Amino acid sequence: MASADDDATVSAALSIHDPQDWPVVLTTSQVADLLLVDRQTILAMIKRGDLPASRVGKPYRIAPEDVWPLVPPGIRDRWPAGPWRDGD
């Protein structure tokens, strides 16, 4: 679900189990939906420095590989090979 501060809309639900289908950059809403947390939690993590993000205008953008450490290990183990697995 997008908000005024998060201008991208999600046309199809993203799955934490299919990272190969994720866009090149994620919005805060997309990350919140993937991790099943509130968007405010993601914003707080960015502000604390726990989640790297870049601003494009007002909205934040997050690289999928920065979401990697936040995904539970049991799910990460089932992910297919891909750029987010570098250093794993």
ABEGO torsion letter per residue (X at the ends): XBBAABABBBABBBBAABAAABBABBBAAAAAAAAGBBAAAAAAAAAAGABBBBBBEABBBBBAAAAAAABBAAAAAABBBEAAABGX
